[in-house]
Amino acid sequence: MPGKGTSTTVHHLNQLLLVCSLVLLVAVAAVRISSRSGLPSLLVYLGIGVAMGQDGLGGIHFDNAELTQVIGYAALVVILAEGGLGTKWTEIRPVLPASAALATVGVAASVGVTATAAHFLVGLEWRQALIIGAVVSSTDAAAVFSVLRRIPLPSRVTGTLEAESGFNDAPVVILVLAFSTAGPIEHWYVLLGEITLELAIGAVIGLAVGRLGSLGLRHVALPASGLYPIAVMAIAVTAYAAGAMAHGSGFLAVYLASMVLGNAKLPHWPATRGFAEGLGWLAQIGMFVLLGLLVSPHELGDDVVPALVIGLVLTVVARPLSVVLSLTPFRVRWQEQALMSWAGLRGAVPVILATIPMVEGVTGSRSIFNVVFVLVVVYTLVQGPTLPWLARRLRLGEEAEAADLGIESAPLERLRGHLLSVGIPEGSRMHGVEVGELRLPKGAAVTLVVREDASFVPGPTTMLRRGDELLVVATDPVRDAAEHRLRAVDHGGKLAGWLGTDGTRPGDGRKGKA
């Protein structure tokens, strides 16, 4: 029979599972509330953690900053991986230079202005001021798009914001670590060299791991479809660990590796995307609840005014200045600059980074954490609900783009082929095209059409409609050509190829404004 110690441990496990499952259910239900109110769900998760904390209903005492930092880093790896997997290369390619400028020049400008304000207006020491300036200079894509997901925006805006949030985590983490470590701060050019080297190492490792992983997954048929999502996430985490252990930026490595995987047309992609999205939600919920537990509301009183002052300077001076300096050379319209200035929401990364000075023992680190926490909450409440209104006033949310053609690929190992599941979305120019007019390459054929819960084998003259689901069988040598042709017809209609449409969304590859 199990001993007393074993039964006590199991009893504690049962209690822990019950609490965690209830927290998850409440958090999932809260997503519905936040989507209707226009507030990022991170505020709800933070509220759950505060309610469970020592000043709340739960009365749980938790003050382990080091454990919070470790769990927060792990959660950020998952969140960045999920973000990279959902990043479309066709959307960020035209705005990549502008995003890189925002993540480097923009971060430097934001840190300088915010730190100066924290020193002269609030009276913080320079080290504390620089730490706060660096901590709050990272934007959060999850917070931005949880507000804007119901508003169609130009791909330039969404691509720039998404790439910026993926890229700026890396330099900000390096800056916070540099400012938080003991001893004098190195000369600016030494620090700049270290940042450049770490980013370069992270970029090389991330691209290499992503490329090797995508090649392996595309050419090795796994015995079960459920293994593909696990393999993709394992590759992404490998990129982070390899980059960090090579003294590079692990966060940049995981984002780039995930972006390569997300654009590699992997088998069972919708299932992989759904799995990653679920892990991303779980990481966000767990991370913010834990951060809420770490906060002691009764200690926030003295830090509210400094947080409001620093946040005001960050929102109305530092962020707009960083956007103007970074994007003006790329001839970005002022309306788009204005929206991206206001869309610099802070979320997961700043609060997690605020635990670094606590772990490093920086003087006043608890006050730094409190200031960042109040700043994130208050200005998310101010900016979040007003972002959709601003997008409409700037006339940036009026034209919706058609959804991309959904194609899922499943390898047929014994038959040396692939089964493509194709969904025809609204706005697709494949609507009204006959099966024979698809002009698929030899070795590929439409074998089944599912329409309004009915399925049938199509003939050459069968006309396709929006909402149809197609099953296309393609031999291994023509698999890529078949998918390329399907996307070309989706964007250009049955005359695609004859009229210059090559399978990319119109305007994806054009030169011009970023």
C-alpha positions in Angstrom: 0.0 0.0 0.0 1.3 3.5 -0.7 2.7 5.3 2.3 1.4 8.5 3.9 3.9 10.7 2.0 2.8 9.3 -1.3 -0.9 9.9 -0.6 -0.2 13.4 0.5 1.7 14.1 -2.7 -1.1 12.7 -4.8 -3.7 14.7 -2.8 -1.7 17.9 -3.5 -1.5 17.0 -7.2 -5.2 16.5 -7.3 -5.7 20.0 -5.8 -3.2 21.5 -8.2 -4.9 19.9 -11.2 -8.3 21.1 -10.0 -7.1 24.7 -9.5 -5.2 24.8 -12.9 -8.1 23.4 -14.8 -10.5 25.9 -13.3 -8.1 28.8 -14.0 -7.8 27.6 -17.7 -11.6 27.4 -18.0 -12.1 30.8 -16.6 -9.3 32.2 -18.9 -10.8 30.6 -22.0 -14.2 32.0 -21.1 -12.6 35.4 -20.6 -11.4 35.4 -24.2 -15.0 35.8 -25.3 -15.4 38.8 -23.0 -12.2 40.5 -24.1 -13.0 40.0 -27.8 -16.3 41.8 -27.3 -14.9 44.6 -25.2 -11.9 45.2 -27.4 -9.4 44.8 -24.5 -6.4 42.4 -24.9 -7.0 39.2 -23.0 -3.7 39.7 -21.2 -5.4 42.1 -18.8 -8.0 39.4 -17.9 -5.2 36.9 -17.2 -3.3 39.4 -15.1 -6.5 40.1 -13.2 -7.0 36.3 -12.5 -3.5 36.1 -11.1 -3.9 39.2 -8.9 -7.2 37.8 -7.6 -5.5 34.6 -6.7 -2.6 36.4 -5.0 -2.0 37.4 -1.4 -4.1 40.6 -1.7 -6.9 38.8 -3.5 -9.5 36.1 -2.8 -7.0 33.3 -3.2 -4.6 34.5 -0.6 -1.7 32.7 -2.4 1.7 34.1 -1.4 4.2 34.0 -4.3 7.4 36.1 -4.6 9.8 33.9 -6.5 11.0 36.2 -9.3 13.6 33.8 -10.5 11.0 31.0 -11.1 8.7 33.6 -12.8 11.6 34.6 -15.1 12.4 31.0 -16.1 8.7 30.1 -16.8 8.3 33.5 -18.6 11.2 32.7 -20.9 9.8 29.3 -21.7 6.4 30.9 -22.4 8.0 33.5 -24.6 9.7 30.8 -26.6 6.3 29.2 -27.3 4.6 32.6 -28.1 7.4 33.6 -30.5 7.3 30.2 -32.1 3.5 30.5 -32.6 3.9 34.0 -34.0 6.6 33.0 -36.4 4.6 30.0 -37.7 1.7 32.4 -38.5 3.9 35.0 -40.2 3.4 35.0 -44.0 6.6 35.7 -45.8 4.7 37.4 -48.7 3.3 40.0 -46.2 6.5 40.9 -44.3 9.0 40.6 -47.3 8.1 44.1 -48.7 8.3 45.7 -45.2 11.3 43.7 -43.8 13.7 46.7 -44.0 11.2 49.0 -42.3 10.5 46.4 -39.5 14.2 45.9 -38.9 14.6 49.6 -38.6 11.8 49.8 -36.1 13.4 46.9 -34.1 16.8 48.6 -33.9 16.8 52.3 -34.6 13.3 52.6 -33.2 14.2 50.7 -30.0 17.3 52.8 -29.5 15.3 56.1 -29.8 12.6 54.8 -27.5 15.1 53.7 -24.9 16.9 57.0 -25.0 13.8 59.2 -24.7 12.1 57.1 -22.1 15.2 56.7 -19.9 15.8 60.5 -20.1 12.3 61.2 -18.9 12.6 58.6 -16.2 15.8 60.2 -14.9 14.8 63.9 -15.1 11.1 63.8 -14.6 10.8 60.9 -12.1 14.2 61.2 -10.5 15.4 57.6 -11.0 19.1 56.8 -11.2 20.5 56.4 -14.7 20.9 52.6 -14.4 17.3 52.2 -13.2 16.1 54.7 -15.9 17.9 52.8 -18.6 16.5 49.5 -17.4 12.9 50.8 -17.5 13.5 52.5 -20.9 14.7 49.2 -22.4 12.1 47.0 -20.7 9.1 49.0 -22.1 10.6 49.4 -25.6 9.4 46.0 -26.8 5.9 45.8 -28.4 3.6 42.8 -28.2 2.0 41.4 -31.3 -0.5 39.3 -29.4 -1.9 42.4 -27.6 -2.0 44.4 -30.9 -3.8 41.8 -33.0 -6.2 40.7 -30.3 -7.6 44.2 -30.7 -7.3 44.6 -34.4 -8.2 41.1 -35.5 -11.7 42.2 -36.5 -10.5 45.1 -38.6 -8.9 44.4 -42.0 -5.8 46.5 -42.4 -3.3 46.9 -45.3 -0.7 44.2 -45.3 2.0 46.9 -45.0 0.7 47.8 -41.5 0.0 44.3 -40.2 3.3 43.0 -41.7 5.4 45.8 -40.2 3.8 45.5 -36.7 4.1 41.7 -36.7 7.7 41.6 -37.9 8.7 44.4 -35.5 7.2 42.6 -32.5 9.1 39.4 -33.5 12.4 41.1 -34.1 12.6 43.7 -31.3 12.4 41.2 -28.4 16.0 40.1 -29.1 17.8 43.5 -28.8 15.6 44.6 -25.9 16.5 41.4 -23.9 20.2 42.0 -24.6 19.9 45.7 -23.4 18.0 44.8 -20.2 20.6 42.1 -19.3 23.5 44.6 -20.1 21.9 47.3 -17.9 21.0 44.9 -15.1 24.4 43.2 -14.6 26.7 44.4 -11.9 29.6 46.7 -12.8 29.9 49.8 -15.0 28.2 49.8 -18.4 30.5 49.3 -21.3 31.0 52.0 -24.0 28.1 52.3 -26.4 30.1 51.0 -29.3 31.1 47.9 -27.3 27.5 47.3 -26.4 26.4 47.9 -30.0 29.0 45.3 -31.2 27.8 42.7 -28.7 24.1 43.2 -29.8 25.0 43.0 -33.5 27.0 39.8 -32.9 24.3 38.1 -30.8 21.6 39.0 -33.4 23.8 37.7 -36.2 24.4 34.4 -34.4 20.8 34.0 -33.6 19.7 34.8 -37.2 22.1 32.3 -38.7 21.2 29.5 -36.4 17.4 30.2 -36.6 17.5 30.2 -40.4 19.6 27.1 -40.6 17.6 25.1 -38.1 14.3 26.2 -39.8 15.6 25.2 -43.2 17.0 21.8 -42.1 13.8 21.1 -40.2 11.5 22.0 -43.1 13.5 19.8 -45.5 13.3 16.9 -43.1 9.6 17.2 -42.5 8.8 17.5 -46.2 10.7 14.5 -47.3 10.1 12.1 -44.3 6.6 10.8 -44.0 5.8 10.3 -40.3 3.5 7.4 -39.3 0.9 9.6 -37.7 -0.4 13.1 -38.5 -0.3 14.1 -34.8 3.5 13.8 -34.8 4.0 16.7 -37.3 2.9 19.5 -34.8 5.1 18.0 -32.1 8.1 17.9 -34.5 7.5 21.4 -35.6 7.5 22.8 -32.1 10.5 20.7 -31.1 12.4 22.2 -34.0 11.5 25.7 -33.0 12.6 25.1 -29.4 15.8 23.5 -30.7 16.5 26.8 -32.6 16.1 28.8 -29.4 18.3 26.5 -27.3 21.0 26.3 -29.9 21.0 30.0 -30.4 21.2 30.8 -26.7 23.9 28.2 -26.0 26.0 29.6 -28.9 25.8 33.0 -27.1 23.4 34.4 -29.7 19.9 35.6 -29.5 17.7 32.6 -28.9 14.5 34.6 -29.2 15.5 35.8 -32.7 16.5 32.2 -33.6 13.2 30.7 -32.6 11.2 33.4 -34.4 13.1 33.0 -37.7 13.1 29.2 -37.5 9.4 29.2 -36.9 8.9 31.7 -39.8 10.8 29.4 -42.2 8.8 26.4 -41.0 5.5 28.3 -41.3 6.2 29.2 -45.0 7.6 25.8 -46.0 4.2 24.1 -47.0 4.6 21.3 -44.5 2.2 18.3 -44.4 -0.9 18.6 -42.2 -0.3 22.3 -41.8 -3.7 23.3 -40.4 -3.4 20.8 -37.6 0.1 22.0 -36.9 -1.1 25.6 -36.9 -4.0 24.8 -34.5 -1.7 22.9 -32.2 0.8 25.8 -32.0 -2.0 28.3 -31.5 -3.3 26.3 -28.6 0.1 26.1 -27.0 0.5 29.9 -27.5 -2.8 30.5 -25.6 -1.7 28.2 -22.8 1.7 29.9 -22.5 0.0 33.3 -22.4 -2.5 32.2 -19.8 0.1 30.6 -17.5 2.6 33.4 -17.9 0.2 36.3 -17.1 -1.5 34.4 -14.2 1.9 33.9 -12.7 2.9 37.5 -13.2 -0.4 38.5 -11.5 0.5 36.3 -8.6 3.9 38.1 -8.3 2.3 41.5 -8.0 1.4 42.9 -4.6 -1.3 45.5 -5.2 -0.8 47.1 -1.8 2.8 48.0 -2.8 1.8 49.8 -6.0 0.7 53.1 -4.5 4.0 54.9 -4.6 4.7 53.7 -8.2 1.5 54.8 -9.9 2.5 58.4 -10.6 6.0 57.5 -12.0 4.4 54.8 -14.1 1.8 57.3 -15.5 4.5 59.9 -16.3 6.9 57.4 -17.9 4.1 55.8 -19.9 2.8 59.2 -21.1 6.3 60.1 -22.4 6.6 56.6 -24.0 3.2 56.8 -25.7 3.1 60.4 -27.0 6.8 61.1 -27.5 9.1 58.1 -27.6 7.0 55.7 -29.7 5.9 58.3 -32.3 9.5 59.6 -32.6 10.9 56.0 -33.0 8.3 55.4 -35.7 9.0 58.6 -37.6 12.8 58.1 -37.5 12.5 54.5 -38.6 9.8 54.7 -41.3 10.2 58.1 -42.9 13.1 56.9 -45.0 10.9 54.2 -46.4 8.2 56.7 -47.5 5.5 55.2 -45.3 2.3 57.3 -45.4 1.6 59.5 -42.3 -1.7 57.7 -41.6 0.1 54.4 -41.3 2.8 55.9 -39.2 0.2 57.4 -36.9 -1.6 54.0 -36.4 1.7 52.2 -35.8 2.7 54.8 -33.3 -0.5 54.3 -31.3 -0.4 50.5 -31.9 2.8 50.1 -29.8 1.0 48.0 -27.1 3.1 46.5 -24.3 2.3 43.1 -23.1 4.1 39.9 -22.2 7.7 40.8 -22.8 8.0 44.0 -20.7 6.6 42.4 -17.6 8.8 39.4 -18.0 11.8 41.5 -18.6 11.1 43.5 -15.5 11.9 40.3 -13.5 15.5 40.4 -14.7 16.7 43.2 -12.5 14.9 41.5 -9.6 16.9 38.3 -10.2 20.2 40.3 -10.7 19.6 42.2 -7.4 19.5 45.7 -8.9 18.7 48.4 -6.4 15.0 49.4 -6.6 14.2 46.4 -8.8 10.9 45.8 -7.0 9.8 49.4 -7.8 10.9 48.9 -11.4 8.7 45.8 -11.7 5.7 47.7 -10.2 6.2 50.7 -12.5 6.3 48.4 -15.5 3.2 46.5 -14.4 1.1 49.6 -13.8 2.3 51.2 -17.1 1.4 48.1 -19.1 -2.1 47.8 -17.5 -3.0 51.5 -17.6 -1.9 52.2 -21.2 -3.3 49.0 -22.5 -6.6 50.1 -21.1 -6.2 53.5 -22.9 -4.8 52.3 -26.2 -6.5 49.0 -26.7 -10.2 50.1 -27.0 -9.2 53.2 -29.1 -7.1 51.4 -31.8 -10.1 50.2 -33.9 -11.6 53.7 -33.8 -8.3 55.3 -34.8 -7.9 52.8 -37.7 -11.3 53.8 -39.0 -10.6 57.5 -38.6 -7.4 57.1 -40.6 -9.3 55.2 -43.3 -7.0 52.2 -42.9 -9.7 49.6 -42.1 -12.1 49.9 -45.0 -10.8 47.5 -47.6 -10.7 43.8 -46.7 -8.4 41.5 -48.6 -9.6 38.1 -49.7 -8.6 35.2 -47.5 -5.7 33.1 -48.8 -6.3 29.7 -50.4 -6.2 27.0 -47.7 -4.2 24.0 -48.8 -3.4 21.1 -46.5 -1.0 18.4 -47.6 -0.8 14.8 -46.4 2.0 12.6 -47.7 1.1 9.2 -49.3 4.3 7.3 -48.5 3.6 4.0 -50.3 2.1 5.7 -53.3 4.9 8.3 -53.5 2.4 11.1 -53.7 0.5 13.7 -51.8 -3.2 14.3 -51.0 -3.9 18.0 -51.1 -7.0 19.3 -49.3 -8.0 22.7 -50.8 -10.6 25.1 -49.4 -11.9 27.8 -51.8 -12.4 31.0 -49.7 -14.5 34.1 -50.2 -13.0 36.4 -52.8 -11.2 33.6 -54.6 -11.0 33.9 -58.4 -11.2 30.1 -58.5 -15.0 30.6 -58.2 -16.6 29.9 -61.6 -13.6 28.1 -63.0 -14.2 24.6 -64.4 -12.0 21.7 -63.2 -10.5 21.3 -66.7 -9.6 25.0 -66.8 -7.3 24.6 -63.7 -4.7 23.1 -66.1 -3.0 21.1 -63.4 0.3 19.5 -64.3 0.3 15.9 -65.5 0.3 13.6 -62.5 -2.1 15.8 -60.5 -5.9 15.6 -60.6 -9.0 16.7 -58.7 -10.5 13.5 -57.3 -13.3 14.8 -55.1 -15.4 17.9 -54.5 -17.2 18.5 -51.2 -20.0 21.1 -51.5 -22.7 21.9 -48.9 -22.2 18.6 -47.0 -22.4 16.6 -50.2 -19.4 15.0 -52.1 -19.0 14.0 -55.7 -16.4 13.0 -58.2 -16.0 16.0 -60.6 -15.7 16.0 -64.3 -13.7 18.3 -66.6 -16.7 20.7 -66.9 -17.6 20.8 -63.2 -17.7 24.4 -62.2 -16.1 25.3 -58.8 -17.7 27.5 -56.3 -16.7 29.5 -53.2 -16.8 27.3 -50.1 -16.0 24.1 -52.0 -13.5 21.7 -50.6 -11.3 19.9 -53.1 -9.2 16.7 -52.8 -6.3 16.8 -55.2 -3.9 13.9 -55.6 -0.5 14.7 -56.9 2.6 12.6 -57.5 5.7 13.6 -55.6 7.5 15.3 -58.5 4.6 17.6 -59.4 3.3 18.3 -55.9 4.9 21.8 -55.7 3.8 22.7 -59.3 0.2 21.6 -58.6 0.0 23.8 -55.4 1.6 26.7 -57.3 -0.9 26.4 -60.1 -3.8 26.2 -57.6 -2.7 29.4 -55.9 -2.2 31.1 -59.3 -5.8 30.4 -60.3 -6.9 31.5 -56.8 -5.3 34.9 -57.4 -5.6 35.3 -61.2 -8.5 33.2 -62.4 -8.4 30.6 -65.2 -6.2 32.8 -67.4 -3.5 32.9 -64.7 -0.1 32.4 -66.3 -1.2 33.8 -69.6 -1.8 37.2 -68.1 1.3 37.3 -65.9 -0.2 36.0 -62.7 2.4 33.7 -61.1 0.7 32.5 -58.0 1.6 35.3 -55.7 -1.0 37.7 -54.3 -1.2 40.9 -56.4 1.3 43.4 -55.1 3.3 41.0 -52.9 6.5 41.4 -54.8 6.1 44.9 -56.2 8.6 47.6 -55.4 7.6 50.8 -53.8 6.6 51.9 -50.4 7.4 49.8 -47.4 
